[in-house]
């Protein structure tokens, strides 16, 4: 089996990391609502996660530009990002809120490397030209993927009422399936 090219590995990594970033925002609020009975803790955690995205972006870009081992920088950023998401999933509603907020803030500092910083790697993978332009196009496509599964959970429960629900594309009632 042939190994994927550097650009393909980049696109797979970027897609996975950005999907986790997008899904985490809604999943953390849903998890907090489930464990605590209120979405307020999830909103605080989400605020602690997103604030460093804005505040740490210039610093992350400067550190990435000066890093001698860029691969090590991004492995560390993606690893810290994944570790923070895992720690939040385990701690929301079970650990005191200040500890959860500190974990969220630390994970949020890794966010700029995931959301925008990864795109800068394309210039290192490909020379200027049509291939690089195509790679940037694919990067833009995976950056604007549809909402993650955490955003709209399917309504497959047997307790669902048989009333028609509006279709998401045209807001018209869907017909009730006959069994």
C-alpha positions as CSV (number, residue, x, y, z in Angstrom):
1,X,0.0,0.0,0.0
2,X,1.6,3.3,-1.0
3,X,2.1,6.0,1.6
4,X,0.1,9.2,1.2
5,X,1.9,12.2,0.0
6,X,2.8,15.1,2.3
7,X,0.0,17.2,1.0
8,X,-2.5,14.4,1.5
9,X,-1.3,13.8,5.0
10,X,-1.5,17.5,5.7
11,X,-5.1,17.7,4.4
12,X,-6.1,14.6,6.5
13,X,-4.5,16.1,9.6
14,X,-6.0,19.6,9.1
15,X,-9.5,18.2,8.4
16,X,-9.4,16.0,11.6
17,X,-8.1,18.8,13.8
18,X,-10.5,21.4,12.4
19,X,-13.4,19.0,12.8
20,X,-12.5,18.5,16.4
21,X,-12.3,22.2,16.9
22,X,-15.7,22.8,15.4
23,X,-17.4,20.0,17.2
24,X,-15.9,20.7,20.5
25,X,-17.7,24.0,20.8
26,X,-21.1,22.5,20.8
27,X,-20.2,19.2,22.4
28,X,-18.8,20.9,25.5
29,X,-22.1,22.8,26.1
30,X,-24.2,19.7,25.5
31,X,-22.0,17.7,27.9
32,X,-22.2,20.4,30.6
33,X,-26.0,20.5,30.2
34,X,-26.2,16.7,30.4
35,X,-23.9,16.5,33.5
36,X,-25.0,19.6,35.4
37,X,-28.5,20.2,34.2
38,X,-27.6,23.6,33.0
39,X,-25.7,24.9,29.9
40,X,-24.2,27.8,32.0
41,X,-21.0,25.8,32.9
42,X,-20.6,24.9,29.2
43,X,-20.9,28.5,28.2
44,X,-18.2,29.5,30.7
45,X,-15.9,26.7,29.4
46,X,-16.6,27.7,25.8
47,X,-15.7,31.3,26.6
48,X,-12.5,30.2,28.3
49,X,-11.7,28.0,25.2
50,X,-12.4,30.7,22.6
51,X,-10.8,33.8,24.3
52,X,-7.3,32.5,23.9
53,X,-8.0,31.8,20.2
54,X,-8.2,35.5,19.7
55,X,-5.6,36.6,22.2
56,X,-2.9,33.9,21.5
57,X,-3.1,34.0,17.7
58,X,-0.4,36.7,17.1
59,X,1.9,35.0,19.7
60,X,1.3,31.6,18.1
61,X,2.1,32.9,14.7
62,X,5.3,34.5,15.9
63,X,6.4,31.4,17.7
64,X,5.6,29.3,14.6
65,X,7.6,31.7,12.4
66,X,10.7,31.4,14.7
67,X,10.5,27.7,15.5
68,X,13.6,25.8,14.4
69,X,11.7,22.5,14.3
70,X,8.3,23.4,12.8
71,X,7.1,19.8,12.9
72,X,7.8,19.6,16.6
73,X,5.9,22.9,17.2
74,X,2.8,21.6,15.4
75,X,2.9,18.2,17.0
76,X,3.1,19.9,20.3
77,X,0.2,22.2,19.5
78,X,-2.0,19.5,18.1
79,X,-1.1,17.2,21.0
80,X,-1.9,19.9,23.6
81,X,-5.2,20.6,21.7
82,X,-6.2,16.9,21.8
83,X,-5.1,16.5,25.4
84,X,-7.2,19.6,26.4
85,X,-10.3,18.3,24.6
86,X,-9.9,14.9,26.3
87,X,-9.4,16.5,29.7
88,X,-12.4,18.7,29.3
89,X,-14.6,15.7,28.3
90,X,-13.6,13.9,31.4
91,X,-13.7,16.9,33.8
92,X,-16.8,19.0,32.9
93,X,-19.3,18.6,35.7
94,X,-17.0,16.4,37.8
95,X,-14.1,18.8,38.7
96,X,-14.4,22.3,40.2
97,X,-15.1,24.9,37.6
98,X,-11.9,26.9,38.0
99,X,-9.8,23.8,37.1
100,X,-12.0,23.2,34.1
101,X,-11.6,26.8,33.0
102,X,-7.8,26.6,33.3
103,X,-7.7,23.5,31.1
104,X,-10.0,25.2,28.6
105,X,-7.8,28.3,28.5
106,X,-4.7,26.2,28.0
107,X,-6.3,24.2,25.2
108,X,-7.6,27.4,23.6
109,X,-4.0,28.7,23.3
110,X,-3.4,25.8,20.9
111,X,-6.4,26.7,18.8
112,X,-4.8,29.2,16.5
113,X,-2.3,26.6,15.4
114,X,-5.2,24.4,14.4
115,X,-7.6,26.8,12.9
116,X,-5.3,29.0,10.9
117,X,-1.7,28.1,11.5
118,X,-1.8,24.8,9.7
119,X,-2.5,26.6,6.4
120,X,1.0,28.1,6.5
121,X,2.5,24.6,6.1
122,X,1.4,24.4,2.5
123,X,4.2,26.8,1.4
124,X,6.7,24.4,2.9
125,X,5.2,21.4,1.2
126,X,4.8,22.7,-2.4
127,X,6.6,25.2,-4.6
128,X,4.7,28.2,-6.0
129,X,2.5,27.3,-8.9
130,X,-0.7,25.5,-9.8
131,X,-0.2,22.6,-7.4
132,X,0.2,25.0,-4.4
133,X,-2.9,26.9,-5.5
134,X,-4.8,23.6,-5.7
135,X,-3.6,22.7,-2.3
136,X,-4.8,26.0,-0.9
137,X,-8.2,25.4,-2.5
138,X,-8.5,22.0,-0.8
139,X,-7.4,23.6,2.5
140,X,-10.1,26.2,2.1
141,X,-12.7,23.4,1.4
142,X,-11.7,21.4,4.5
143,X,-11.7,24.6,6.6
144,X,-15.3,25.3,5.7
145,X,-16.7,21.8,6.1
146,X,-20.3,21.3,7.0
147,X,-21.2,21.3,10.7
148,X,-19.8,18.4,12.7
149,X,-22.1,15.6,14.0
150,X,-22.0,17.2,17.5
151,X,-24.0,20.2,16.2
152,X,-27.2,18.5,15.3
153,X,-27.8,15.1,16.9
154,X,-30.0,12.8,14.9
155,X,-33.5,12.3,16.2
156,X,-33.6,8.5,16.1
157,X,-35.2,8.0,19.5
158,X,-38.3,5.7,19.5
159,X,-40.0,8.2,21.8
160,X,-40.1,10.7,18.9
161,X,-43.6,12.0,18.1
162,X,-45.0,11.2,14.7
163,X,-45.6,14.8,13.9
164,X,-44.0,16.1,10.7
165,X,-40.8,18.1,11.4
166,X,-39.6,20.9,9.2
167,X,-36.9,20.0,6.7
168,X,-33.7,21.8,7.3
169,X,-33.2,22.9,3.7
170,X,-36.6,24.4,2.9
171,X,-38.4,24.6,6.3
172,X,-41.4,22.7,4.9
173,X,-42.9,19.9,6.9
174,X,-41.5,16.5,6.0
175,X,-44.0,13.7,5.4
176,X,-44.3,11.1,8.2
177,X,-42.9,7.8,7.1
178,X,-45.5,5.0,7.0
179,X,-44.4,1.7,8.6
